[in-house]
Structures are given as structure tokens and as C-alpha cells.
Amino acid sequence: MNNFLENPNDGSLRFSDVEVRLAEFLKTFDPEPYKVHPSLYYFEENIFGEIVASLRNCKLPKHFLSYKDVLREKLIEKLGFSTQDLILCTDGIVYAKRFFAVEALGEGAERRACGLDPAGLEAYKQKFFPNELHVEKTLELLPYLVEEVLNFRKITPIKFKKLFITSFINLVDIIVLAYTDISDPKVVRGLSLYLLREVFDRLMLFIASDILFHFSNADRKAIEFLSFFSVNESIDAHGNRYKANPILDESNHAWNITTIRSTLLQHKKAKQAVYDKKNALISIKTKLEGFKLDQQEYALQKAKINEQWSNIEAVINGIHKTLRKIQESEDEEVHFNEDGEEKVFPRKVLITRLFKKEDKLLSERTKCQKAIDEIELRIANKQKDIDIWEKKYAENQEILAAFEAKGHPMDKQYERIQRALAKTLASR
């Protein structure tokens, strides 16, 4: 991979040139060292580092939504994968999972999880996936699967129905192979199916939510995707006719894009009202914190002036003590330490100097006291503001909590549509 391109950061790269170099690299690339199981390859993305850098710095053909689509297409060709197999490009890791078939024994429910004993599978789950680790890891990988494989911008609803089950199985297979020491394909698949049953509804609800989110934002592809599900026969852009395939909720009520759009619009407004309340609460808290910071600053100023007042008071007390000693003495000359130097002053002269110094200090003390009084008034006024805004914050917090606890009627309608769409997508 050295010198894949002389300047991979050159924004003028042509896709055709990058594609040729990519083909040259993959021609000699041996994937076998990265095989961690007969059905799974585990590539660190830095293996394709220069390729990725080059793909990111050239204009891709319109049918590729990102560099990952190019890399996936070329790896599918290199590995000889089919539509049942999975290439998943996550942050830093590229998984290449080959779907494998496993014979299931038994009838009906016995065929679930390849006919393996549920108690044994539960024991595996408890051993390898404590604290619902399999749920966490599945939901971590799900957004990549939705973006890259089950993306409504890339596939039709019919294609989705053909792909989603094998995609889910491959996804959970990856997790089972990554977090257990199980190598038997039948046990791997049995445990995957056992775990998938637990998370299946959440996976479908996530996909439904993603489609509805983009539909509510007038995404053209999302609108096209949902338009397929109609109470009437539909015809696609190629003239193909499809039977009615309505989105039915648990009450057997049929939803179409018109009723969905209306409900989502109202739901969006309801959500906006919640966001507005949260933002208002944040503004109140910010203002309250500002008042508290102001009060702290005033307290620091008061402490500093109090210290000045105390120092002045100490000097005044010292002068009073000296005057008492002079008045108690009958000496005409008095020894006095001024600015660290011992001096001799006539008695009356020293008394006059001390009285003048006292007057000056008293004036300074008065100024300090006035400043302290003003600051105390500011602190008191600021405390009034704090009390008012703390009350306002508590009231708004209570209103928001009650609003969220009660929920908006449109939340239930949205969830009804979400469940109905998830169920419709899952029907085969």
C-alpha cells in the first residue's frame, strides 16, 4: 500500500484514477490473514488508509453516497460475496461476514434457534453477555447497518424485505463470534437467533424511527419509500404493479403518507414545545448562576474592604494608646517611633501630629464603611433577584417534569405509527 497515490490529499483526484489504483491494490491483497472465523473477516480500516484518504478527496459518482459504498462494492467483488453476505464499515473496523446456512431440526417452535435447547442458549447468554451486553453491542452496530445496507435512500421496500433478516442475522453473528469462544456454526447461529429474538423489535423500531424522522423533514427518498405502503395498488417508476400493502397499527387502522405527515407535523410541534421549555429552563438557570457569581464577586469586594477597615481601626487604636501614654506622662519631650525610626518630639507637637493623623484615618474609615454599606445593599438586592429566579427555576422545572411525565397525546400517536411501520417492514 506504500505510495498508493503520490498526493492522497489532492482534492483534484479523479475517481477513475482512484478506482484503477484500488483495483491494483485489491488484486494483490490477501484477505486470509484477517479471517477470524470461516465466515468472518476482521479488517482494521487503516489497512485501506490511503485508499480511504483518496476516496474522500475525489468526487464520487452519484450512486455512491460515501467512500464506504465504494469500498464495500470492491470488497464484495474481491471476496465473492452475495446479497446474503454483509460488509459493514464501522469507525476503524470493516467487518466482512459471509452468511452460512444451518440445518434446523424439529417442527414449529422446535426449529427456532436451529433446534438447540433454549436452556443451553440462555446459559451461553449469561456466560458471554452479562448485563445485556449483546443488546448494547447490537445497538452500537445497528446505525452502521442502517446507513450502509438498509438505507431507504439506497433500496426499495421490496429490497428491504429481502435483505433485513439475513442482515440482522449476520450482524448478531458478528457479535457472537467477537464475544464468545464458540466456533461450531450451528451453535453460533442458534445463539444468534436466540439473541436476535430479544432485540428484534428494537431494531425494527429504530429503522422505523429513522425513516419517519427523515420523512418529517421532507426527505424525497423517505417520501418515496413510504409511498410504497398504500391501501391501494401502487405502481413504481418502472411501471411495476404492487398489491396494496398498508401500514396497519394494532387497531387495524391504516396509515398513509398524508395521515402520517399530519401526525408527524403535530408531533414535531409538540416536541418543539418541550425543547422550548427546556431552553427556557436553561436560560433561567444561566441567569440565576450569573446572579450568584455577581453576589460572590460582591462578597470578595466586601472582604477586601473589611480588611482595609480593620487595618485602619488597628492604627487608630494604636494612636489612642499612644495619646493616653503621653497624657499620663509629664515629660516635655517624648520618644516616638515614626515609620520605623526612633525620634524625639516636643510633647505638644507630637500630640498635634497624632490628632491630624487620627482625623485622616477616621476619614478613610468612614469611606470604607460607606463602601461596605453600599456593597451590603448590592448583596441584599442580588439575593432578592436570586430568590425570585430560584423560585422561577423551581416552578419551570416542576412544569417541565409534569409535562414530560404526562407526555403529549401526539407522542402516543407517533409511537403508534412507529410500531405500525416497524411491523409492516418486518412482514414478509
C-alpha positions as CSV (number, residue, x, y, z in Angstrom):
1,M,0.0,0.0,0.0
2,N,3.0,2.3,0.0
3,N,2.8,5.2,-2.4
4,F,-0.8,4.3,-3.3
5,L,-1.0,7.9,-4.7
6,E,1.7,10.5,-4.6
7,N,-0.6,13.1,-3.1
8,P,-3.7,11.5,-1.5
9,N,-4.8,14.8,-0.1
10,D,-5.1,16.5,-3.5
11,G,-8.7,17.5,-3.9
12,S,-8.4,17.2,-7.7
13,L,-8.1,13.4,-7.8
14,R,-10.3,11.7,-10.4
15,F,-12.4,8.8,-9.3
16,S,-11.4,6.8,-12.3
17,D,-7.7,7.1,-11.3
18,V,-8.5,6.1,-7.7
19,E,-10.6,3.2,-8.9
20,V,-7.7,1.9,-11.0
21,R,-5.3,2.1,-8.1
22,L,-7.9,0.4,-5.8
23,A,-8.3,-2.4,-8.2
24,E,-4.5,-2.8,-8.4
25,F,-4.3,-3.0,-4.6
26,L,-7.1,-5.5,-4.2
27,K,-5.6,-7.7,-7.0
28,T,-2.6,-8.4,-4.7
29,F,-4.4,-8.1,-1.4
30,D,-4.6,-11.3,0.6
31,P,-7.6,-11.3,3.0
32,E,-6.9,-14.7,4.5
33,P,-4.7,-13.4,7.4
34,Y,-7.7,-11.3,8.5
35,K,-10.1,-14.2,8.7
36,V,-11.1,-14.8,12.3
37,H,-13.7,-17.4,11.5
38,P,-14.5,-19.3,8.3
39,S,-17.4,-16.9,7.9
40,L,-15.9,-13.6,9.2
41,Y,-13.1,-11.3,8.2
42,Y,-12.0,-8.5,10.5
43,F,-10.1,-5.7,8.8
44,E,-8.8,-2.6,10.6
45,E,-9.6,0.4,8.4
46,N,-6.0,1.6,8.4
47,I,-5.3,-1.3,6.1
48,F,-7.1,0.7,3.5
49,G,-5.9,4.0,4.9
50,E,-4.5,5.5,1.7
51,I,-7.5,4.2,-0.3
52,V,-9.9,5.8,2.1
53,A,-8.0,9.1,2.1
54,S,-8.0,9.2,-1.7
55,L,-11.7,8.3,-2.0
56,R,-12.5,11.1,0.5
57,N,-10.7,13.5,-1.7
58,C,-12.3,12.8,-5.0
59,K,-15.7,13.4,-6.4
60,L,-17.7,10.1,-6.2
61,P,-20.3,9.1,-8.8
62,K,-23.8,9.9,-7.7
63,H,-24.8,6.3,-6.9
64,F,-22.2,6.2,-4.1
65,L,-23.3,8.1,-1.0
66,S,-19.9,7.8,0.6
67,Y,-16.4,6.2,0.3
68,K,-17.8,3.3,2.3
69,D,-20.1,2.3,-0.6
70,V,-17.1,2.1,-2.9
71,L,-15.0,0.1,-0.5
72,R,-17.9,-2.2,0.2
73,E,-18.6,-2.8,-3.5
74,K,-15.0,-3.6,-4.3
75,L,-14.6,-5.9,-1.2
76,I,-17.8,-7.8,-2.3
77,E,-16.2,-8.4,-5.6
78,K,-12.9,-9.4,-4.1
79,L,-14.4,-11.8,-1.5
80,G,-17.1,-13.2,-3.9
81,F,-19.9,-12.2,-1.6
82,S,-23.6,-12.4,-2.5
83,T,-26.5,-10.3,-1.4
84,Q,-26.9,-12.5,1.7
85,D,-23.4,-11.6,2.9
86,L,-22.5,-8.4,4.8
87,I,-19.8,-5.8,4.5
88,L,-20.0,-3.4,7.5
89,C,-17.8,-0.4,7.7
90,T,-17.7,1.0,11.2
91,D,-15.4,3.6,12.8
92,G,-12.0,2.0,12.4
93,I,-13.2,-1.6,11.7
94,V,-14.5,-3.2,8.5
95,Y,-16.4,-6.5,9.1
96,A,-16.9,-8.9,6.2
97,K,-19.4,-11.6,7.2
98,R,-20.4,-14.4,4.9
99,F,-23.8,-15.8,5.5
100,F,-23.8,-19.6,6.2
101,A,-26.8,-21.9,6.1
102,V,-27.6,-24.2,9.1
103,E,-30.0,-27.1,9.0
104,A,-32.7,-26.7,11.6
105,L,-34.3,-29.8,13.1
106,G,-37.7,-30.2,14.5
107,E,-41.1,-28.7,13.8
108,G,-42.6,-25.3,14.6
109,A,-41.1,-23.7,17.7
110,E,-38.6,-26.5,17.9
111,R,-36.9,-25.1,14.7
112,R,-36.2,-21.8,16.4
113,A,-32.6,-21.3,17.2
114,C,-31.7,-24.2,15.0
115,G,-33.5,-26.6,17.3
116,L,-31.0,-26.1,20.1
117,D,-32.1,-26.3,23.7
118,P,-33.2,-22.9,25.0
119,A,-31.8,-23.6,28.4
120,G,-28.3,-24.2,26.9
121,L,-28.6,-21.0,24.8
122,E,-29.7,-19.0,27.9
123,A,-26.6,-20.4,29.7
124,Y,-24.4,-19.1,26.9
125,K,-26.1,-15.8,27.0
126,Q,-25.5,-15.4,30.7
127,K,-21.9,-16.5,30.4
128,F,-20.8,-14.4,27.4
129,F,-23.3,-11.5,27.5
130,P,-23.8,-10.4,31.1
131,N,-25.9,-7.3,31.8
132,E,-27.5,-7.4,28.4
133,L,-24.1,-6.8,26.6
134,H,-25.5,-8.3,23.4
135,V,-28.2,-5.6,23.3
136,E,-25.6,-2.9,23.8
137,K,-23.3,-4.2,21.1
138,T,-26.1,-4.8,18.6
139,L,-27.5,-1.3,19.0
140,E,-23.9,0.1,18.6
141,L,-23.6,-1.6,15.2
142,L,-27.2,-1.0,14.1
143,P,-26.7,2.6,12.9
144,Y,-23.9,1.4,10.5
145,L,-26.1,-1.3,9.2
146,V,-29.0,1.0,8.6
147,E,-26.8,3.6,6.9
148,E,-24.9,1.2,4.7
149,V,-27.2,-1.7,3.9
150,L,-30.8,-1.0,4.9
151,N,-30.8,2.6,3.9
152,F,-34.1,3.8,2.4
153,R,-32.0,6.1,0.1
154,K,-30.4,3.0,-1.5
155,I,-33.0,0.4,-1.6
156,T,-36.8,-0.1,-2.2
157,P,-39.1,-1.5,0.4
158,I,-39.2,-4.8,-1.6
159,K,-35.4,-4.9,-1.5
160,F,-35.5,-4.1,2.2
161,K,-37.8,-7.1,2.9
162,K,-35.4,-9.4,1.1
163,L,-32.3,-8.1,3.0
164,F,-33.2,-7.3,6.5
165,I,-33.4,-10.8,8.1
166,T,-30.1,-12.0,6.7
167,S,-28.6,-8.6,7.6
168,F,-29.8,-8.9,11.2
169,I,-28.5,-12.5,11.5
170,N,-25.1,-11.5,10.1
171,L,-25.0,-8.6,12.5
172,V,-25.6,-10.8,15.5
173,D,-23.3,-13.5,14.2
174,I,-20.5,-10.9,14.2
175,I,-21.2,-10.1,17.9
176,V,-21.4,-13.8,18.9
177,L,-18.1,-14.5,17.1
178,A,-16.5,-11.5,18.6
179,Y,-17.6,-12.1,22.2
180,T,-17.6,-15.8,22.6
181,D,-15.3,-18.7,22.0
182,I,-17.9,-20.7,20.1
183,S,-16.8,-22.0,16.7
184,D,-19.5,-24.5,15.8
185,P,-21.5,-22.8,13.1
186,K,-24.8,-24.4,14.3
187,V,-24.3,-23.2,17.9
188,V,-23.2,-19.7,16.6
189,R,-26.3,-19.4,14.5
190,G,-28.5,-20.9,17.2
191,L,-27.3,-18.4,19.8
192,S,-27.5,-15.5,17.2
193,L,-31.2,-16.3,16.5
194,Y,-31.9,-16.7,20.2
195,L,-30.3,-13.2,20.9
196,L,-31.9,-11.7,17.8
197,R,-35.4,-12.6,19.1
198,E,-34.7,-10.5,22.2
199,V,-33.7,-7.3,20.2
200,F,-35.6,-7.7,17.0
201,D,-38.4,-5.3,17.9
202,R,-35.9,-2.6,19.0
203,L,-34.1,-3.0,15.7
204,M,-37.2,-2.5,13.7
205,L,-38.4,0.4,15.8
206,F,-35.0,2.1,15.3
207,I,-35.3,1.7,11.5
208,A,-38.9,2.9,11.5
209,S,-37.9,5.9,13.6
210,D,-35.1,6.8,11.2
211,I,-37.4,6.7,8.2
212,L,-40.1,8.8,10.0
213,F,-37.5,11.3,11.1
214,H,-36.4,12.0,7.5
215,F,-39.9,11.8,6.2
216,S,-40.9,14.6,8.7
217,N,-38.1,16.7,7.3
218,A,-39.5,16.3,3.7
219,D,-36.7,14.0,2.6
220,R,-37.6,13.0,-1.0
221,K,-36.3,9.4,-0.7
222,A,-38.1,8.9,2.6
223,I,-41.3,10.1,1.0
224,E,-40.8,7.7,-2.0
225,F,-40.1,4.8,0.4
226,L,-43.2,5.4,2.5
227,S,-45.3,6.0,-0.6
228,F,-44.9,2.3,-1.4
229,F,-47.1,1.4,1.6
230,S,-50.6,2.2,0.4
231,V,-54.1,0.9,0.9
232,N,-54.4,0.8,-2.9
233,E,-52.4,-0.9,-5.6
234,S,-49.2,1.0,-6.4
235,I,-47.0,1.4,-9.5
236,D,-43.3,2.2,-9.3
237,A,-41.3,4.4,-11.6
238,H,-40.6,1.4,-13.9
239,G,-44.3,0.5,-14.3
240,N,-44.2,-2.5,-11.9
241,R,-47.5,-3.0,-10.1
242,Y,-47.7,-3.9,-6.4
243,K,-50.5,-5.2,-4.3
244,A,-51.9,-3.0,-1.6
245,N,-49.6,-3.0,1.4
246,P,-51.0,-0.7,4.0
247,I,-49.3,0.4,7.2
248,L,-51.7,-1.1,9.8
249,D,-51.5,-0.3,13.5
250,E,-52.6,-2.6,16.4
251,S,-56.2,-1.3,16.0
252,N,-56.0,-2.3,12.3
253,H,-56.1,1.4,11.4
254,A,-54.4,2.1,8.0
255,W,-51.9,4.9,7.8
256,N,-50.9,6.6,4.6
257,I,-48.3,9.3,3.8
258,T,-51.0,12.0,4.2
259,T,-52.1,11.0,7.7
260,I,-48.5,10.2,8.7
261,R,-47.4,13.6,7.6
262,S,-50.1,15.4,9.5
263,T,-49.4,13.4,12.7
264,L,-45.7,13.9,12.5
265,L,-46.1,17.6,11.9
266,Q,-48.2,17.9,15.1
267,H,-45.7,15.6,16.9
268,K,-42.9,17.8,15.8
269,K,-44.6,20.9,17.1
270,A,-45.3,19.2,20.4
271,K,-41.6,18.2,20.7
272,Q,-40.6,21.8,19.8
273,A,-42.8,22.9,22.7
274,V,-40.8,20.6,25.0
275,Y,-37.5,21.9,23.6
276,D,-38.7,25.5,24.1
277,K,-39.5,24.7,27.8
278,K,-36.1,23.1,28.2
279,N,-34.3,26.1,26.6
280,A,-36.3,28.5,28.8
281,L,-35.2,26.5,31.9
282,I,-31.6,26.6,30.7
283,S,-31.9,30.4,30.2
284,I,-33.3,30.8,33.7
285,K,-30.5,28.7,35.2
286,T,-27.9,30.7,33.3
287,K,-29.3,34.0,34.6
288,L,-29.5,32.5,38.1
289,E,-25.9,31.4,38.0
290,G,-24.9,34.9,36.8
291,F,-26.7,36.5,39.8
292,K,-24.8,34.1,42.1
293,L,-21.5,34.9,40.5
294,D,-22.2,38.6,40.9
295,Q,-23.0,38.0,44.6
296,Q,-19.8,36.1,45.1
297,E,-17.9,39.0,43.5
298,Y,-19.5,41.5,45.8
299,A,-18.7,39.2,48.8
300,L,-15.0,39.2,47.7
301,Q,-15.0,43.0,47.4
302,K,-16.6,43.4,50.9
303,A,-14.0,41.0,52.4
304,K,-11.2,43.1,50.9
305,I,-12.7,46.5,52.2
306,N,-13.4,44.9,55.6
307,E,-9.7,44.0,55.8
308,Q,-8.8,47.7,55.0
309,W,-11.3,48.9,57.6
310,S,-9.7,46.5,60.2
311,N,-6.2,47.7,59.4
312,I,-7.3,51.4,59.8
313,E,-9.1,50.6,63.0
314,A,-5.9,48.9,64.4
315,V,-3.8,52.0,63.6
316,I,-6.4,54.3,65.2
317,N,-6.4,52.2,68.3
318,G,-2.6,52.4,68.4
319,I,-2.8,56.2,68.2
320,H,-5.3,56.3,71.1
321,K,-3.0,54.1,73.1
322,T,0.0,56.4,72.4
323,L,-2.0,59.6,73.3
324,R,-3.0,58.1,76.7
325,K,0.6,57.4,77.5
326,I,1.6,60.9,76.5
327,Q,-1.2,62.4,78.6
328,E,-0.1,60.3,81.6
329,S,3.5,61.5,81.2
330,E,4.8,65.0,82.3
331,D,7.8,64.9,80.1
332,E,8.1,67.8,77.7
333,E,9.9,65.7,75.1
334,V,8.7,62.3,74.0
335,H,10.4,59.5,72.2
336,F,8.2,58.2,69.3
337,N,8.8,55.5,66.7
338,E,7.8,57.0,63.3
339,D,8.0,54.9,60.2
340,G,10.4,52.5,62.0
341,E,12.7,55.3,63.1
342,E,13.1,56.4,66.8
343,K,12.6,60.2,67.0
344,V,12.2,62.8,69.8
345,F,9.2,65.2,69.6
346,P,8.1,68.0,71.8
347,R,5.1,66.8,73.7
348,K,2.5,69.3,72.2
349,V,3.9,68.9,68.6
350,L,3.6,65.1,68.8
351,I,0.0,65.3,70.2
352,T,-0.9,67.7,67.3
353,R,0.6,65.3,64.7
354,L,-1.2,62.3,66.2
355,F,-4.6,64.1,66.2
356,K,-4.1,65.1,62.5
357,K,-3.2,61.5,61.6
358,E,-6.2,60.3,63.5
359,D,-8.5,62.7,61.6
360,K,-7.1,61.4,58.3
361,L,-7.6,57.8,59.3
362,L,-11.1,58.4,60.6
363,S,-12.0,59.9,57.2
364,E,-10.6,56.8,55.5
365,R,-12.5,54.6,57.8
366,T,-15.7,56.5,57.0
367,K,-15.1,55.9,53.3
368,C,-14.5,52.2,53.9
369,Q,-17.7,51.9,56.0
370,K,-19.7,53.7,53.3
371,A,-18.3,51.3,50.6
372,I,-19.2,48.3,52.8
373,D,-22.7,49.6,53.3
374,E,-23.1,50.0,49.6
375,I,-21.8,46.5,48.9
376,E,-24.1,45.0,51.5
377,L,-27.0,46.7,49.8
378,R,-26.0,45.3,46.5
379,I,-25.6,41.8,48.0
380,A,-29.1,42.1,49.6
381,N,-30.6,43.3,46.3
382,K,-28.8,40.5,44.4
383,Q,-30.2,38.0,47.0
384,K,-33.7,39.2,46.2
385,D,-33.0,38.5,42.5
386,I,-31.6,35.1,43.4
387,D,-34.7,34.3,45.4
388,I,-37.0,35.4,42.6
389,W,-35.2,33.4,39.9
390,E,-34.7,30.3,42.1
391,K,-38.4,30.2,42.6
392,K,-39.0,30.8,38.9
393,Y,-36.5,28.0,38.1
394,A,-38.2,25.6,40.5
395,E,-41.6,26.3,39.1
396,N,-40.5,25.9,35.5
397,Q,-38.6,22.7,36.4
398,E,-41.8,21.3,38.0
399,I,-43.8,22.3,34.9
400,L,-41.4,20.6,32.6
401,A,-41.2,17.4,34.7
402,A,-45.0,17.2,34.9
403,F,-45.2,17.8,31.1
404,E,-42.7,15.1,30.3
405,A,-44.2,12.7,32.8
406,K,-47.7,13.1,31.4
407,G,-46.5,13.2,27.8
408,H,-48.2,14.8,24.8
409,P,-51.1,13.0,23.1
410,M,-49.1,13.1,19.9
411,D,-46.3,11.1,21.5
412,K,-48.7,8.1,21.6
413,Q,-49.8,8.7,18.0
414,Y,-46.2,8.9,16.9
415,E,-45.4,5.6,18.7
416,R,-48.4,4.0,17.2
417,I,-47.2,4.9,13.7
418,Q,-43.7,3.9,14.6
419,R,-44.8,0.4,15.8
420,A,-47.1,0.1,12.7
421,L,-44.3,0.9,10.3
422,A,-41.9,-1.4,12.1
423,K,-44.4,-4.2,11.9
424,T,-45.2,-3.6,8.2
425,L,-41.5,-3.5,7.4
426,A,-41.0,-6.8,9.2
427,S,-43.9,-8.6,7.4
428,R,-42.7,-10.7,4.6
